[in-house]
Amino acid sequence: MRFDPTLAAVRFGSGLSPIIGRPANADAILAEVDDAFAFAIPGYSDADPSIRDYQQASMTRTKARGTDQAEQTEQAFREVRQAANRVYDQALRSSLARHVGADVGFKPRLSAFFADHFTVKSRGGPQRHLVTPFVEDAVTPHLNGYFSAMLRAVITHPMMLIYLQQFQSVGPTSPFGKRRNRGINENLARELLELHTLGVDGVYAQADVRELAELLTGLTYNGRRGFYYDDRFAEPGAETVLGITYDAADGLDNILRAIDDLAVHPQTARHIAGKIAAEFVADTPDVGLVDAMTAAFVTTDGFLPSVYAAMLDHPASWHVDLQKIKSPQRFITSAMRALGVTGDGVDQASGRNTRALFVTPLRVMGQPWERPNGPDGWPEDSTDWISPQGMAGRISWAMTAPRILVRTRLPDPRDFVQTALGSLAGQDVVFAASAAEVRDEGVGVVLASPAFQRS
């Protein structure tokens, strides 16, 4: 292993910065995982308005149409919707600010990775502002702990139950199922096996999906209570998943045992280790690297810091050949970091700049905030980010955003190329920066260069 501070900042962090030092060693990267995040984001229970508030305002408005109360209820609904939009915008700013202002950026990178691994997407206005609070509840507290604890928190969170429609899943022979003629929804069971734990090539069959779906009945939520277990919805009897039998009579405890068993399954270990390695090191990571990370997962029952440490300790993680393409979010945050923008500056951006600098560009580049195509999240192959529209969006942002973000004079491009890329700058980008006739153009050339797009 040959630790390289510049490579460490680019590959495992949020990028180089003129105002934040580079990590001195692997321990400095790992230490960040135990630090509390700056830029607070409310959890699901603290986000205002709640789903219940939003739905209540909407129903009240609908009932009042054509009456003397119509205008008043319409205004009340607009205020609730505007409040939700403010929560949504602030969550975006605070999330980006965590990357920009971090000592290294490893922890916010991990948070973004696991948020994508456990993708949740809002199903409408009442939940649109609650995806980041879901991450704050279910992912962030467990980045320095056991994968099983994170998995439990994710699977039982209201936003996951809403997104995968688990709250509509009812045991056909449960009291409620027989009375209402309701049945099983397999969405959560399938994604739990296929995406969250074993992987698409895991050793499970459709029978396992069905049995797990029956076991998961009873997991539900409502706007007043949040998540809870309701045995009236639970399919009676025992269910067998991957050869292990769980008795539904044990209720929620039985479901949690099944989740824990899946969390420490050897195929889960390899699936998670491989995805982390692909996120940070290479789209097709070194087999020895994945082996080492998998072994760390297995021997510690999924203690995630041991997996991170195995990655940072492996020589394959320090090959300087940069092949991965930054996602649009990583491109924007690393660019702001290179420009010396502070986390406070991002967190306190105006609504107008939030839309102009973040919301619209991310959509144009192909990664609209919290809107992946499906439960499998964003593309795992980083080359999928290369498209004519996406690259045009990056170039446009590189040429126009710096002068808005940097309130003083932009840096000399000849200096900026070293600030942004350090020893990773090739002669082509150094020459292009030095040849620029104006600072805006030179800074934009550096940010739009192939060297800056890679990590």
C-alpha positions in Angstrom: 0.0 0.0 0.0 1.2 3.5 -0.9 -1.0 6.1 0.7 -1.3 9.2 -1.5 -3.0 12.3 0.1 -4.1 13.7 -3.2 -5.6 10.4 -4.4 -7.2 9.9 -1.0 -9.0 13.2 -1.2 -10.2 12.6 -4.8 -11.1 8.9 -4.6 -12.3 8.5 -1.0 -13.4 12.1 -0.2 -15.1 15.0 -1.8 -12.1 16.4 -3.6 -9.3 18.8 -3.2 -9.8 22.2 -1.6 -7.6 25.3 -1.2 -9.0 25.9 2.3 -9.2 22.3 3.6 -6.1 20.1 4.0 -5.7 16.6 2.5 -6.0 13.5 4.7 -2.6 12.5 6.2 -3.3 8.8 6.3 -6.0 6.2 6.2 -6.8 6.6 9.8 -7.8 10.2 9.1 -10.3 9.0 6.5 -11.8 6.4 8.8 -12.0 8.8 11.8 -14.4 11.0 9.9 -17.1 8.2 10.1 -17.4 8.7 13.8 -17.8 12.5 13.6 -21.2 14.1 13.7 -22.4 15.7 10.5 -22.4 19.5 10.3 -25.5 21.0 8.8 -28.4 19.5 10.6 -31.1 17.8 8.6 -34.4 16.9 10.4 -35.5 13.3 10.6 -38.8 12.0 9.4 -40.6 12.7 12.7 -39.3 16.2 13.0 -39.9 17.3 9.4 -42.6 19.9 9.1 -45.1 19.5 7.5 -45.7 15.8 8.1 -47.4 13.5 5.6 -50.5 13.8 7.9 -50.4 17.6 7.9 -50.0 17.7 4.1 -52.8 15.2 3.4 -55.1 16.9 5.9 -54.6 20.3 4.2 -55.3 18.7 0.8 -58.5 17.0 2.0 -59.8 20.1 3.7 -59.2 22.1 0.5 -61.0 19.5 -1.6 -64.0 19.4 0.7 -64.3 23.2 0.8 -64.4 23.7 -3.0 -67.5 25.6 -4.0 -68.1 26.9 -0.4 -67.2 30.1 1.4 -64.2 28.4 2.8 -62.6 27.6 -0.5 -60.2 30.6 -0.7 -59.1 30.2 2.9 -58.4 26.4 2.6 -56.7 26.9 -0.8 -54.3 29.4 0.9 -53.7 27.1 3.8 -52.8 24.3 1.4 -50.4 26.5 -0.5 -48.7 27.4 2.7 -48.2 23.7 3.6 -46.9 22.9 0.1 -44.5 25.9 0.3 -43.3 24.7 3.7 -42.6 21.3 2.2 -40.8 22.8 -0.7 -38.6 24.8 1.7 -37.7 21.6 3.6 -36.9 19.9 0.3 -34.6 22.7 -0.9 -32.9 23.0 2.5 -32.3 19.3 2.7 -30.6 19.5 -0.8 -28.4 22.4 0.3 -27.4 20.8 3.6 -26.6 17.5 1.9 -24.4 19.2 -0.6 -22.8 21.4 2.1 -21.8 18.3 4.0 -19.7 17.2 1.0 -18.2 20.7 0.4 -17.4 21.4 4.0 -16.2 18.0 5.3 -12.6 17.5 6.4 -12.4 14.6 3.9 -15.8 13.8 2.6 -15.6 10.1 3.2 -18.7 10.0 5.5 -21.0 12.0 3.2 -19.9 9.8 0.4 -20.8 6.7 2.4 -24.2 8.3 3.3 -24.9 9.0 -0.3 -23.8 5.5 -1.3 -26.1 3.7 1.2 -29.0 6.1 0.5 -28.7 4.9 -3.1 -28.3 1.3 -2.1 -31.6 1.6 -0.2 -33.3 3.8 -2.7 -36.5 5.5 -1.7 -38.4 7.8 -4.0 -41.4 9.9 -3.1 -44.8 8.8 -4.5 -46.3 12.3 -4.5 -46.4 15.7 -2.9 -46.9 14.6 0.7 -43.6 12.6 0.7 -41.5 14.7 -1.7 -39.6 16.5 1.1 -39.2 13.4 3.3 -36.6 11.3 1.4 -33.6 13.0 2.9 -35.1 12.8 6.4 -35.5 9.0 5.7 -31.7 8.9 5.1 -31.1 10.9 8.2 -33.1 8.4 10.3 -32.2 5.0 8.7 -28.8 5.4 7.1 -26.7 8.1 8.8 -26.8 6.8 12.4 -25.5 3.4 11.3 -22.6 4.3 9.0 -20.2 3.5 11.9 -22.1 0.4 13.1 -23.4 -2.9 11.9 -25.1 -3.4 8.6 -27.9 -5.3 10.3 -28.8 -2.3 12.3 -29.0 -0.2 9.2 -31.0 -2.8 7.4 -33.5 -3.0 10.2 -33.9 0.8 10.3 -34.4 0.9 6.5 -36.9 -1.9 6.2 -39.1 -0.7 9.0 -39.1 3.0 8.0 -42.4 4.6 6.9 -40.8 5.9 3.7 -39.6 2.5 2.6 -43.0 1.0 3.5 -44.7 3.7 1.4 -42.3 3.5 -1.6 -42.5 -0.3 -2.0 -46.2 -0.3 -1.0 -45.6 -2.7 1.9 -48.4 -1.0 3.9 -50.8 -2.5 1.3 -49.5 -6.1 1.8 -51.9 -8.2 3.8 -51.8 -11.9 4.6 -54.7 -13.5 2.5 -55.7 -15.7 5.5 -55.1 -13.0 8.1 -58.2 -11.6 9.9 -58.1 -8.4 7.7 -57.3 -10.3 4.6 -60.2 -12.6 4.8 -62.6 -9.8 5.7 -61.5 -7.4 3.0 -60.3 -10.0 0.4 -56.8 -8.4 0.3 -53.5 -10.1 -0.6 -49.7 -10.0 -0.7 -47.5 -7.4 -2.2 -44.1 -8.8 -2.9 -42.2 -5.6 -3.6 -40.4 -5.2 -0.3 -39.5 -8.9 -0.1 -38.1 -9.0 -3.6 -36.0 -5.8 -3.2 -34.8 -7.0 0.3 -33.4 -10.1 -1.3 -32.4 -8.9 -4.7 -31.1 -5.4 -4.0 -30.6 -4.8 -0.3 -28.9 -8.1 0.7 -28.0 -11.1 -1.5 -27.9 -9.4 -4.9 -29.5 -10.3 -8.2 -27.4 -13.4 -8.4 -28.2 -14.6 -4.9 -29.2 -18.1 -4.1 -32.9 -17.5 -3.6 -36.0 -18.7 -5.5 -39.4 -17.3 -6.1 -40.6 -19.4 -3.2 -38.3 -17.5 -0.9 -39.6 -14.2 -2.2 -43.2 -15.4 -1.5 -42.4 -16.8 1.9 -40.6 -13.6 2.9 -43.4 -11.5 1.6 -45.8 -13.5 3.8 -43.5 -13.1 6.8 -43.3 -9.3 6.3 -47.1 -8.8 6.4 -47.9 -6.8 9.5 -45.3 -4.1 8.8 -47.3 -1.0 8.2 -47.6 2.7 9.1 -50.0 5.5 9.4 -49.7 9.3 9.4 -50.3 9.5 13.2 -48.3 6.6 14.6 -45.6 6.2 12.0 -44.2 2.7 11.7 -45.9 -0.1 13.7 -46.6 -3.8 13.5 -50.3 -4.9 13.1 -50.9 -8.6 13.6 -54.3 -8.3 12.1 -52.5 -8.0 8.7 -50.0 -10.8 9.3 -50.3 -14.1 7.5 -50.6 -16.8 10.1 -48.3 -19.8 10.3 -44.6 -20.4 9.7 -42.6 -19.2 6.7 -39.3 -20.6 5.4 -36.8 -18.3 3.8 -33.4 -19.7 2.6 -34.0 -22.9 4.6 -34.7 -21.1 7.9 -38.2 -21.3 9.3 -39.7 -18.3 11.1 -42.9 -18.6 13.2 -45.3 -15.7 12.5 -46.6 -16.1 16.0 -43.5 -14.3 17.2 -44.6 -11.2 15.3 -42.2 -8.3 14.8 -39.4 -10.1 16.6 -39.5 -12.8 14.1 -39.3 -10.4 11.1 -36.3 -8.7 12.7 -34.6 -12.1 13.1 -35.1 -12.7 9.4 -33.7 -9.3 8.6 -30.7 -10.0 10.8 -30.1 -13.4 9.2 -30.1 -11.8 5.7 -27.8 -9.0 6.9 -25.0 -11.4 7.8 -25.5 -13.9 5.0 -22.2 -14.6 3.1 -23.7 -13.5 -0.2 -24.8 -10.3 1.4 -21.3 -9.7 2.6 -19.9 -10.1 -0.9 -22.7 -8.0 -2.5 -22.2 -5.1 -0.1 -18.4 -5.3 -0.2 -18.4 -5.4 -4.0 -20.7 -2.4 -4.2 -18.6 -0.3 -1.8 -15.5 -1.1 -3.8 -17.2 -0.3 -7.0 -18.4 3.0 -5.6 -15.0 4.2 -4.4 -12.3 2.4 -6.4 -13.3 1.0 -9.8 -16.4 0.0 -11.6 -15.0 -3.5 -11.9 -13.0 -3.7 -8.6 -10.0 -6.0 -8.1 -11.1 -9.5 -7.0 -8.6 -9.5 -4.2 -9.9 -6.2 -2.9 -13.5 -7.5 -2.8 -12.3 -10.7 -1.1 -10.6 -8.8 1.6 -13.6 -6.6 2.2 -15.9 -9.6 2.2 -13.8 -11.4 4.7 -13.9 -8.3 7.0 -17.6 -8.2 6.7 -18.0 -11.9 7.5 -15.6 -12.1 10.4 -17.2 -9.1 12.1 -20.8 -9.9 11.4 -21.1 -6.9 9.2 -19.4 -4.2 11.2 -19.1 -1.6 8.5 -15.9 0.2 9.7 -14.0 -3.0 9.4 -15.1 -3.2 5.7 -14.0 0.4 5.1 -10.7 -0.3 6.8 -10.1 -3.4 4.6 -10.7 -1.3 1.5 -8.3 1.5 2.6 -5.6 -1.1 3.6 -5.6 -2.9 0.3 -3.0 -2.0 -2.4 -5.6 -2.2 -5.2 -7.3 0.9 -3.7 -4.2 3.0 -4.3 -3.6 2.4 -8.0 -3.5 5.9 -9.6 -5.2 4.9 -12.8 -8.4 6.9 -12.5 -11.2 5.3 -14.5 -14.4 6.1 -12.6 -16.6 9.0 -13.8 -18.0 11.3 -11.1 -21.7 11.4 -10.8 -23.3 14.8 -11.4 -23.7 15.4 -7.7 -20.0 14.5 -7.1 -18.9 16.7 -10.0 -20.8 19.7 -8.6 -19.7 19.2 -5.0 -16.0 18.6 -5.9 -16.1 21.6 -8.2 -17.4 23.8 -5.4 -14.8 22.4 -3.1 -12.0 23.1 -5.6 -13.3 26.7 -5.9 -13.0 27.2 -2.1 -16.7 27.5 -1.6 -17.6 26.8 2.1 -20.2 24.5 3.4 -21.9 27.5 5.0 -22.0 29.2 1.6 -23.8 26.2 0.1 -26.1 25.7 3.1 -27.2 29.3 3.0 -27.7 29.7 -0.7 -30.9 31.5 -1.8 -33.8 29.6 -3.3 -33.1 31.2 -6.7 -29.4 30.0 -6.6 -30.5 26.6 -5.3 -32.6 26.1 -8.4 -30.1 27.7 -10.8 -26.9 26.1 -9.5 -28.1 22.7 -8.2 -31.7 21.6 -9.0 -31.8 22.4 -12.7 -28.2 21.4 -13.5 -28.5 18.1 -11.8 -31.6 17.3 -13.8 -29.8 18.3 -17.1 -26.8 16.2 -16.2 -29.0 13.2 -15.7 -29.2 12.9 -11.9 -32.3 14.8 -10.7 -32.2 15.2 -6.9 -33.8 12.1 -5.3 -35.5 11.0 -8.5 -33.7 7.8 -9.7 -35.6 5.6 -12.2 -36.4 2.8 -9.8 -35.6 1.0 -6.6 -32.2 -0.1 -7.9 -31.0 3.5 -7.7 -28.5 5.3 -9.9 -26.4 3.4 -12.5 -23.6 1.4 -10.9 -21.4 1.7 -14.0 -20.0 5.2 -13.8 -19.6 5.4 -17.6 -23.4 5.6 -17.8 -23.0 9.2 -16.8 -21.4 10.0 -20.1 -24.0 11.2 -22.5 -24.1 14.2 -24.9 -26.7 16.0 -22.8 -25.0 15.2 -19.6 -21.6 16.4 -20.7 -23.1 19.5 -22.2 -24.7 20.2 -18.9 -21.3 19.8 -17.1 -19.5 22.1 -19.5 -22.3 24.7 -19.2 -22.1 24.6 -15.4 -18.3 24.7 -15.4 -18.3 27.8 -17.6 -21.1 29.7 -15.7 -21.5 28.6 -12.1 -18.0 29.6 -10.7 -18.5 33.3 -11.2 -21.8 33.0 -9.2 -20.3 30.8 -6.5 -17.1 32.8 -6.0 -18.0 36.2 -4.9 -14.4 37.5 -5.2 -12.2 37.3 -8.3 -11.8 33.8 -9.7 -8.4 32.2 -9.2 -5.7 32.3 -11.9 -6.3 29.2 -14.0 -2.6 28.3 -13.8 -2.9 28.1 -10.0 -6.4 26.6 -10.1 -5.4 23.6 -12.1 -3.0 22.6 -9.2 -5.6 23.4 -6.6 -8.3 21.3 -8.3 -6.2 18.4 -9.4 -2.7 18.5 -7.8 -0.5 15.8 -9.0 -3.3 14.2 -11.0 -3.3 17.1 -13.5 -2.0 16.0 -16.9 0.0 18.2 -19.2 -3.0 18.7 -21.5 -5.2 20.3 -18.9 -2.2 22.3 -17.5 -1.5 23.7 -21.0 -5.2 24.4 -21.6 -5.5 26.3 -18.3 -2.4 28.4 -19.1 -3.6 29.2 -22.6 -7.0 30.6 -21.5 -7.3 34.3 -22.2 -9.8 35.0 -19.4 -10.1 33.6 -15.9 -13.7 32.4 -16.3 -12.8 30.4 -19.3 -9.6 28.9 -17.8 -11.4 27.8 -14.6 -14.2 26.3 -16.7 -11.7 24.5 -18.8 -10.2 22.8 -15.7 -13.6 21.8 -14.3 -14.8 20.5 -17.6 -11.6 18.6 -18.3 -11.6 14.8 -18.4 -9.1 14.7 -15.6 -11.5 16.5 -13.3 -14.4 14.3 -14.2 -12.6 11.2 -13.0 -11.9 9.8 -9.6 
